[in-house]
Amino acid sequence: MKKYVAECVGTFWLVLGGCGSAVLAAAFPDLGIGLLGVALAFGLTVLTMAFAIGHISGCHLNPAVSIGLWAGGRFEGSQLLPYIIAQLVGGVVAGGVLYFIASGQAGFDITAGFACNGYGVHSPGGYSMSAALVTEIVMTMMFLIVILGATDARASRWLAPIAIGLCLTLIHLISIPVTNTSVNPARSTGVAIFLGDWAIGQLWLFWVAPIIGALLGAGVYRYIGGPVELQQARGSASDESPVYVEDRF
Protein backbone atom coordinates (compact mmCIF):
# COMPACT_ATOMS: atom_id res chain seq x y z
CA MET A 1 0.00 0.00 0.00
CA LYS A 2 2.82 2.42 0.78
CA LYS A 3 4.04 2.39 -2.81
CA TYR A 4 0.60 3.44 -4.05
CA VAL A 5 0.41 6.28 -1.55
CA ALA A 6 3.90 7.34 -2.67
CA GLU A 7 2.76 7.43 -6.31
CA CYS A 8 -0.31 9.44 -5.32
CA VAL A 9 1.77 11.97 -3.37
CA GLY A 10 4.39 12.19 -6.11
CA THR A 11 1.83 12.79 -8.84
CA PHE A 12 0.10 15.34 -6.63
CA TRP A 13 3.39 17.25 -6.41
CA LEU A 14 4.00 17.03 -10.15
CA VAL A 15 0.58 18.45 -11.04
CA LEU A 16 0.51 21.05 -8.29
CA GLY A 17 4.09 22.17 -8.93
CA GLY A 18 3.99 22.11 -12.71
CA CYS A 19 0.45 23.26 -13.42
CA GLY A 20 0.55 25.56 -10.41
CA SER A 21 3.56 27.37 -11.82
CA ALA A 22 1.65 27.86 -15.09
CA VAL A 23 -1.58 29.07 -13.49
CA LEU A 24 -0.21 31.12 -10.61
CA ALA A 25 3.24 32.33 -11.63
CA ALA A 26 3.80 32.20 -15.40
CA ALA A 27 2.28 35.59 -16.15
CA PHE A 28 2.47 37.25 -12.74
CA PRO A 29 2.79 41.01 -13.33
CA ASP A 30 6.40 42.11 -13.88
CA LEU A 31 7.85 38.96 -12.27
CA GLY A 32 6.23 36.15 -14.26
CA ILE A 33 8.38 33.05 -14.73
CA GLY A 34 7.22 32.51 -18.30
CA LEU A 35 7.62 29.39 -20.45
CA LEU A 36 11.14 28.68 -19.20
CA GLY A 37 10.04 28.82 -15.57
CA VAL A 38 7.09 26.50 -16.14
CA ALA A 39 9.30 24.01 -17.99
CA LEU A 40 11.81 24.08 -15.15
CA ALA A 41 9.05 23.66 -12.56
CA PHE A 42 7.83 20.45 -14.17
CA GLY A 43 11.37 19.10 -14.31
CA LEU A 44 11.99 20.00 -10.68
CA THR A 45 8.87 18.17 -9.50
CA VAL A 46 10.15 14.93 -11.02
CA LEU A 47 13.70 15.53 -9.82
CA THR A 48 12.67 16.18 -6.22
CA MET A 49 10.17 13.32 -6.07
CA ALA A 50 12.63 10.88 -7.63
CA PHE A 51 14.95 11.46 -4.68
CA ALA A 52 12.03 11.46 -2.21
CA ILE A 53 10.08 8.36 -3.30
CA GLY A 54 12.15 6.63 -5.98
CA HIS A 55 13.24 4.03 -3.44
CA ILE A 56 9.63 3.42 -2.41
CA SER A 57 7.59 3.22 -5.61
CA GLY A 58 10.03 3.83 -8.46
CA CYS A 59 8.55 7.35 -8.90
CA HIS A 60 6.61 6.83 -12.11
CA LEU A 61 4.07 9.67 -11.52
CA ASN A 62 2.63 9.00 -14.96
CA PRO A 63 0.41 6.22 -16.40
CA ALA A 64 2.33 6.33 -19.67
CA VAL A 65 5.63 5.84 -17.83
CA SER A 66 4.24 2.87 -15.91
CA ILE A 67 3.00 1.32 -19.15
CA GLY A 68 6.32 2.02 -20.86
CA LEU A 69 8.28 0.47 -17.99
CA TRP A 70 6.06 -2.61 -18.21
CA ALA A 71 6.60 -2.83 -21.97
CA GLY A 72 10.32 -2.37 -21.40
CA GLY A 73 10.46 -5.31 -19.01
CA ARG A 74 11.03 -3.20 -15.92
CA PHE A 75 7.65 -3.40 -14.19
CA GLU A 76 5.10 -6.08 -13.35
CA GLY A 77 1.84 -5.93 -15.30
CA SER A 78 -0.14 -6.80 -12.18
CA GLN A 79 0.89 -3.43 -10.70
CA LEU A 80 -0.24 -1.30 -13.64
CA LEU A 81 -3.87 -0.68 -12.65
CA PRO A 82 -3.24 0.24 -8.99
CA TYR A 83 -0.36 2.51 -10.00
CA ILE A 84 -2.48 4.28 -12.61
CA ILE A 85 -5.36 4.72 -10.16
CA ALA A 86 -2.99 6.16 -7.54
CA GLN A 87 -1.51 8.55 -10.10
CA LEU A 88 -4.94 9.72 -11.22
CA VAL A 89 -6.07 10.31 -7.65
CA GLY A 90 -2.95 12.37 -6.96
CA GLY A 91 -3.45 14.40 -10.14
CA VAL A 92 -7.10 15.14 -9.48
CA VAL A 93 -6.50 16.11 -5.84
CA ALA A 94 -3.73 18.46 -7.00
CA GLY A 95 -6.08 19.95 -9.57
CA GLY A 96 -8.62 20.57 -6.82
CA VAL A 97 -6.07 22.21 -4.53
CA LEU A 98 -4.85 24.39 -7.41
CA TYR A 99 -8.41 25.39 -8.27
CA PHE A 100 -9.09 26.35 -4.66
CA ILE A 101 -5.94 28.49 -4.49
CA ALA A 102 -6.41 30.11 -7.91
CA SER A 103 -10.07 30.92 -7.29
CA GLY A 104 -9.04 32.90 -4.21
CA GLN A 105 -7.92 35.72 -6.50
CA ALA A 106 -10.50 38.29 -7.53
CA GLY A 107 -11.34 37.97 -11.20
CA PHE A 108 -10.11 34.39 -11.56
CA ASP A 109 -11.42 32.89 -14.81
CA ILE A 110 -10.96 29.16 -15.25
CA THR A 111 -11.97 29.42 -18.90
CA ALA A 112 -8.62 31.11 -19.54
CA GLY A 113 -7.19 27.59 -19.68
CA PHE A 114 -6.19 26.37 -16.19
CA ALA A 115 -3.00 24.82 -17.64
CA CYS A 116 -5.07 22.32 -19.65
CA ASN A 117 -3.69 20.58 -22.71
CA GLY A 118 -5.29 21.20 -26.07
CA TYR A 119 -5.01 21.38 -29.83
CA GLY A 120 -6.50 23.53 -32.57
CA VAL A 121 -7.94 26.71 -31.10
CA HIS A 122 -6.99 25.45 -27.64
CA SER A 123 -3.33 24.96 -28.51
CA PRO A 124 -1.20 27.84 -27.14
CA GLY A 125 0.24 28.33 -30.62
CA GLY A 126 -2.81 27.24 -32.62
CA TYR A 127 -1.32 23.91 -33.72
CA SER A 128 -3.50 21.28 -35.39
CA MET A 129 -4.67 17.99 -33.92
CA SER A 130 -2.22 16.03 -36.08
CA ALA A 131 0.68 18.25 -34.98
CA ALA A 132 -0.36 17.78 -31.34
CA LEU A 133 -0.66 14.00 -31.78
CA VAL A 134 2.80 13.65 -33.30
CA THR A 135 4.35 15.99 -30.73
CA GLU A 136 2.94 14.07 -27.76
CA ILE A 137 3.92 10.70 -29.23
CA VAL A 138 7.50 11.75 -30.02
CA MET A 139 8.06 13.62 -26.74
CA THR A 140 6.80 10.70 -24.68
CA MET A 141 8.85 8.24 -26.72
CA MET A 142 12.03 10.20 -26.02
CA PHE A 143 11.06 10.54 -22.35
CA LEU A 144 10.82 6.75 -22.02
CA ILE A 145 14.12 6.22 -23.79
CA VAL A 146 15.79 8.57 -21.32
CA ILE A 147 14.07 6.96 -18.34
CA LEU A 148 14.97 3.43 -19.42
CA GLY A 149 18.53 4.40 -20.25
CA ALA A 150 19.15 6.44 -17.11
CA THR A 151 17.83 3.65 -14.87
CA ASP A 152 19.59 0.82 -16.68
CA ALA A 153 21.74 -1.36 -14.40
CA ARG A 154 24.74 -0.46 -16.59
CA ALA A 155 24.24 3.28 -16.09
CA SER A 156 25.10 5.52 -13.13
CA ARG A 157 21.62 5.32 -11.68
CA TRP A 158 22.26 7.78 -8.87
CA LEU A 159 22.29 10.47 -11.58
CA ALA A 160 19.03 9.24 -13.09
CA PRO A 161 16.77 11.80 -11.33
CA ILE A 162 18.82 14.65 -12.81
CA ALA A 163 18.73 13.24 -16.33
CA ILE A 164 15.01 12.50 -16.15
CA GLY A 165 14.12 15.88 -14.61
CA LEU A 166 16.14 17.76 -17.22
CA CYS A 167 14.58 15.66 -19.98
CA LEU A 168 11.09 16.66 -18.84
CA THR A 169 12.23 20.29 -18.72
CA LEU A 170 13.49 20.04 -22.31
CA ILE A 171 10.26 18.38 -23.42
CA HIS A 172 8.28 21.32 -22.04
CA LEU A 173 10.58 23.85 -23.68
CA ILE A 174 9.86 22.19 -27.02
CA SER A 175 6.17 21.44 -26.75
CA ILE A 176 4.43 23.98 -24.52
CA PRO A 177 3.58 26.10 -27.59
CA VAL A 178 2.04 23.07 -29.31
CA THR A 179 -0.08 21.34 -26.65
CA ASN A 180 0.82 23.00 -23.35
CA THR A 181 2.75 19.74 -22.90
CA SER A 182 1.18 16.64 -21.45
CA VAL A 183 3.25 13.44 -21.96
CA ASN A 184 1.32 12.39 -18.86
CA PRO A 185 -2.37 11.40 -18.82
CA ALA A 186 -2.65 11.97 -15.06
CA ARG A 187 -1.33 15.53 -15.41
CA SER A 188 -3.84 16.24 -18.19
CA THR A 189 -6.79 14.65 -16.39
CA GLY A 190 -6.02 16.34 -13.07
CA VAL A 191 -6.78 19.80 -14.43
CA ALA A 192 -9.13 18.98 -17.32
CA ILE A 193 -11.93 17.75 -15.09
CA PHE A 194 -12.12 21.14 -13.36
CA LEU A 195 -12.32 23.10 -16.60
CA GLY A 196 -14.58 20.55 -18.28
CA ASP A 197 -16.00 21.55 -21.68
CA TRP A 198 -13.35 21.40 -24.44
CA ALA A 199 -10.64 20.12 -22.07
CA ILE A 200 -12.63 16.92 -21.50
CA GLY A 201 -13.49 16.68 -25.19
CA GLN A 202 -9.82 16.77 -26.18
CA LEU A 203 -8.53 14.69 -23.28
CA TRP A 204 -8.54 11.49 -25.36
CA LEU A 205 -5.47 12.67 -27.29
CA PHE A 206 -3.51 13.17 -24.09
CA TRP A 207 -4.16 9.57 -23.12
CA VAL A 208 -3.72 7.92 -26.51
CA ALA A 209 -0.60 9.78 -27.69
CA PRO A 210 1.49 9.40 -24.50
CA ILE A 211 0.68 5.69 -24.26
CA ILE A 212 1.63 5.12 -27.91
CA GLY A 213 4.81 7.12 -27.37
CA ALA A 214 5.67 5.16 -24.23
CA LEU A 215 5.26 1.83 -26.04
CA LEU A 216 7.42 3.06 -28.91
CA GLY A 217 10.08 4.32 -26.51
CA ALA A 218 10.13 0.97 -24.71
CA GLY A 219 10.49 -0.84 -28.02
CA VAL A 220 13.32 1.39 -29.19
CA TYR A 221 15.24 1.04 -25.94
CA ARG A 222 14.80 -2.73 -25.82
CA TYR A 223 16.32 -2.84 -29.30
CA ILE A 224 19.28 -0.54 -28.69
CA GLY A 225 19.86 -1.51 -25.08
CA GLY A 226 19.37 -5.24 -25.40
CA PRO A 227 16.99 -7.51 -23.45
CA VAL A 228 16.68 -6.76 -19.78
CA GLU A 229 15.55 -9.38 -17.31
CA LEU A 230 13.49 -8.34 -14.31
CA GLN A 231 15.74 -8.10 -11.32
CA GLN A 232 14.30 -8.23 -7.86
CA ALA A 233 14.93 -5.11 -5.81
CA ARG A 234 17.42 -5.13 -2.97
CA GLY A 235 15.84 -6.10 0.32
CA SER A 236 12.43 -7.56 0.83
CA ALA A 237 10.30 -8.82 -2.06
CA SER A 238 7.14 -8.27 -0.01
CA ASP A 239 4.04 -6.41 -1.15
CA GLU A 240 5.58 -3.21 0.19
CA SER A 241 8.52 -3.48 -2.21
CA PRO A 242 7.46 -5.03 -5.54
CA VAL A 243 9.51 -2.82 -7.82
CA TYR A 244 12.76 -3.77 -9.47
CA VAL A 245 16.33 -2.54 -9.40
CA GLU A 246 16.21 -1.09 -12.89
CA ASP A 247 12.80 0.44 -12.23
CA ARG A 248 14.14 2.58 -9.40
CA PHE A 249 15.58 6.09 -9.71
Secondary structure as a PSIPRED ss2 file (coil, helix, strand):
# PSIPRED VFORMAT (PSIPRED V4.0)

   1 M C   1.000  0.000  0.000
   2 K H   0.000  1.000  0.000
   3 K H   0.000  1.000  0.000
   4 Y H   0.000  1.000  0.000
   5 V H   0.000  1.000  0.000
   6 A H   0.000  1.000  0.000
   7 E H   0.000  1.000  0.000
   8 C H   0.000  1.000  0.000
   9 V H   0.000  1.000  0.000
  10 G H   0.000  1.000  0.000
  11 T H   0.000  1.000  0.000
  12 F H   0.000  1.000  0.000
  13 W H   0.000  1.000  0.000
  14 L H   0.000  1.000  0.000
  15 V H   0.000  1.000  0.000
  16 L H   0.000  1.000  0.000
  17 G H   0.000  1.000  0.000
  18 G H   0.000  1.000  0.000
  19 C H   0.000  1.000  0.000
  20 G H   0.000  1.000  0.000
  21 S H   0.000  1.000  0.000
  22 A H   0.000  1.000  0.000
  23 V H   0.000  1.000  0.000
  24 L H   0.000  1.000  0.000
  25 A H   0.000  1.000  0.000
  26 A C   1.000  0.000  0.000
  27 A C   1.000  0.000  0.000
  28 F C   1.000  0.000  0.000
  29 P C   1.000  0.000  0.000
  30 D C   1.000  0.000  0.000
  31 L C   1.000  0.000  0.000
  32 G C   1.000  0.000  0.000
  33 I C   1.000  0.000  0.000
  34 G H   0.000  1.000  0.000
  35 L H   0.000  1.000  0.000
  36 L H   0.000  1.000  0.000
  37 G H   0.000  1.000  0.000
  38 V H   0.000  1.000  0.000
  39 A H   0.000  1.000  0.000
  40 L H   0.000  1.000  0.000
  41 A H   0.000  1.000  0.000
  42 F H   0.000  1.000  0.000
  43 G H   0.000  1.000  0.000
  44 L H   0.000  1.000  0.000
  45 T H   0.000  1.000  0.000
  46 V H   0.000  1.000  0.000
  47 L H   0.000  1.000  0.000
  48 T H   0.000  1.000  0.000
  49 M H   0.000  1.000  0.000
  50 A H   0.000  1.000  0.000
  51 F H   0.000  1.000  0.000
  52 A H   0.000  1.000  0.000
  53 I H   0.000  1.000  0.000
  54 G H   0.000  1.000  0.000
  55 H H   0.000  1.000  0.000
  56 I H   0.000  1.000  0.000
  57 S H   0.000  1.000  0.000
  58 G C   1.000  0.000  0.000
  59 C C   1.000  0.000  0.000
  60 H C   1.000  0.000  0.000
  61 L C   1.000  0.000  0.000
  62 N C   1.000  0.000  0.000
  63 P H   0.000  1.000  0.000
  64 A H   0.000  1.000  0.000
  65 V H   0.000  1.000  0.000
  66 S H   0.000  1.000  0.000
  67 I H   0.000  1.000  0.000
  68 G H   0.000  1.000  0.000
  69 L H   0.000  1.000  0.000
  70 W H   0.000  1.000  0.000
  71 A H   0.000  1.000  0.000
  72 G C   1.000  0.000  0.000
  73 G C   1.000  0.000  0.000
  74 R C   1.000  0.000  0.000
  75 F C   1.000  0.000  0.000
  76 E C   1.000  0.000  0.000
  77 G H   0.000  1.000  0.000
  78 S H   0.000  1.000  0.000
  79 Q H   0.000  1.000  0.000
  80 L H   0.000  1.000  0.000
  81 L H   0.000  1.000  0.000
  82 P H   0.000  1.000  0.000
  83 Y H   0.000  1.000  0.000
  84 I H   0.000  1.000  0.000
  85 I H   0.000  1.000  0.000
  86 A H   0.000  1.000  0.000
  87 Q H   0.000  1.000  0.000
  88 L H   0.000  1.000  0.000
  89 V H   0.000  1.000  0.000
  90 G H   0.000  1.000  0.000
  91 G H   0.000  1.000  0.000
  92 V H   0.000  1.000  0.000
  93 V H   0.000  1.000  0.000
  94 A H   0.000  1.000  0.000
  95 G H   0.000  1.000  0.000
  96 G H   0.000  1.000  0.000
  97 V H   0.000  1.000  0.000
  98 L H   0.000  1.000  0.000
  99 Y H   0.000  1.000  0.000
 100 F H   0.000  1.000  0.000
 101 I H   0.000  1.000  0.000
 102 A H   0.000  1.000  0.000
 103 S C   1.000  0.000  0.000
 104 G C   1.000  0.000  0.000
 105 Q C   1.000  0.000  0.000
 106 A C   1.000  0.000  0.000
 107 G C   1.000  0.000  0.000
 108 F C   1.000  0.000  0.000
 109 D C   1.000  0.000  0.000
 110 I H   0.000  1.000  0.000
 111 T H   0.000  1.000  0.000
 112 A H   0.000  1.000  0.000
 113 G C   1.000  0.000  0.000
 114 F C   1.000  0.000  0.000
 115 A C   1.000  0.000  0.000
 116 C C   1.000  0.000  0.000
 117 N C   1.000  0.000  0.000
 118 G C   1.000  0.000  0.000
 119 Y C   1.000  0.000  0.000
 120 G H   0.000  1.000  0.000
 121 V H   0.000  1.000  0.000
 122 H H   0.000  1.000  0.000
 123 S C   1.000  0.000  0.000
 124 P C   1.000  0.000  0.000
 125 G C   1.000  0.000  0.000
 126 G C   1.000  0.000  0.000
 127 Y C   1.000  0.000  0.000
 128 S C   1.000  0.000  0.000
 129 M H   0.000  1.000  0.000
 130 S H   0.000  1.000  0.000
 131 A H   0.000  1.000  0.000
 132 A H   0.000  1.000  0.000
 133 L H   0.000  1.000  0.000
 134 V H   0.000  1.000  0.000
 135 T H   0.000  1.000  0.000
 136 E H   0.000  1.000  0.000
 137 I H   0.000  1.000  0.000
 138 V H   0.000  1.000  0.000
 139 M H   0.000  1.000  0.000
 140 T H   0.000  1.000  0.000
 141 M H   0.000  1.000  0.000
 142 M H   0.000  1.000  0.000
 143 F H   0.000  1.000  0.000
 144 L H   0.000  1.000  0.000
 145 I H   0.000  1.000  0.000
 146 V H   0.000  1.000  0.000
 147 I H   0.000  1.000  0.000
 148 L H   0.000  1.000  0.000
 149 G H   0.000  1.000  0.000
 150 A H   0.000  1.000  0.000
 151 T C   1.000  0.000  0.000
 152 D C   1.000  0.000  0.000
 153 A C   1.000  0.000  0.000
 154 R C   1.000  0.000  0.000
 155 A C   1.000  0.000  0.000
 156 S C   1.000  0.000  0.000
 157 R H   0.000  1.000  0.000
 158 W H   0.000  1.000  0.000
 159 L H   0.000  1.000  0.000
 160 A H   0.000  1.000  0.000
 161 P H   0.000  1.000  0.000
 162 I H   0.000  1.000  0.000
 163 A H   0.000  1.000  0.000
 164 I H   0.000  1.000  0.000
 165 G H   0.000  1.000  0.000
 166 L H   0.000  1.000  0.000
 167 C H   0.000  1.000  0.000
 168 L H   0.000  1.000  0.000
 169 T H   0.000  1.000  0.000
 170 L H   0.000  1.000  0.000
 171 I H   0.000  1.000  0.000
 172 H H   0.000  1.000  0.000
 173 L H   0.000  1.000  0.000
 174 I H   0.000  1.000  0.000
 175 S H   0.000  1.000  0.000
 176 I H   0.000  1.000  0.000
 177 P H   0.000  1.000  0.000
 178 V H   0.000  1.000  0.000
 179 T H   0.000  1.000  0.000
 180 N C   1.000  0.000  0.000
 181 T C   1.000  0.000  0.000
 182 S C   1.000  0.000  0.000
 183 V C   1.000  0.000  0.000
 184 N C   1.000  0.000  0.000
 185 P H   0.000  1.000  0.000
 186 A H   0.000  1.000  0.000
 187 R H   0.000  1.000  0.000
 188 S H   0.000  1.000  0.000
 189 T H   0.000  1.000  0.000
 190 G H   0.000  1.000  0.000
 191 V H   0.000  1.000  0.000
 192 A H   0.000  1.000  0.000
 193 I H   0.000  1.000  0.000
 194 F H   0.000  1.000  0.000
 195 L H   0.000  1.000  0.000
 196 G C   1.000  0.000  0.000
 197 D H   0.000  1.000  0.000
 198 W H   0.000  1.000  0.000
 199 A H   0.000  1.000  0.000
 200 I H   0.000  1.000  0.000
 201 G H   0.000  1.000  0.000
 202 Q C   1.000  0.000  0.000
 203 L C   1.000  0.000  0.000
 204 W C   1.000  0.000  0.000
 205 L H   0.000  1.000  0.000
 206 F H   0.000  1.000  0.000
 207 W H   0.000  1.000  0.000
 208 V H   0.000  1.000  0.000
 209 A H   0.000  1.000  0.000
 210 P H   0.000  1.000  0.000
 211 I H   0.000  1.000  0.000
 212 I H   0.000  1.000  0.000
 213 G H   0.000  1.000  0.000
 214 A H   0.000  1.000  0.000
 215 L H   0.000  1.000  0.000
 216 L H   0.000  1.000  0.000
 217 G H   0.000  1.000  0.000
 218 A H   0.000  1.000  0.000
 219 G H   0.000  1.000  0.000
 220 V H   0.000  1.000  0.000
 221 Y H   0.000  1.000  0.000
 222 R H   0.000  1.000  0.000
 223 Y H   0.000  1.000  0.000
 224 I H   0.000  1.000  0.000
 225 G H   0.000  1.000  0.000
 226 G C   1.000  0.000  0.000
 227 P C   1.000  0.000  0.000
 228 V C   1.000  0.000  0.000
 229 E C   1.000  0.000  0.000
 230 L C   1.000  0.000  0.000
 231 Q C   1.000  0.000  0.000
 232 Q E   0.000  0.000  1.000
 233 A C   1.000  0.000  0.000
 234 R C   1.000  0.000  0.000
 235 G C   1.000  0.000  0.000
 236 S C   1.000  0.000  0.000
 237 A C   1.000  0.000  0.000
 238 S C   1.000  0.000  0.000
 239 D C   1.000  0.000  0.000
 240 E C   1.000  0.000  0.000
 241 S C   1.000  0.000  0.000
 242 P C   1.000  0.000  0.000
 243 V C   1.000  0.000  0.000
 244 Y E   0.000  0.000  1.000
 245 V H   0.000  1.000  0.000
 246 E H   0.000  1.000  0.000
 247 D H   0.000  1.000  0.000
 248 R C   1.000  0.000  0.000
 249 F C   1.000  0.000  0.000
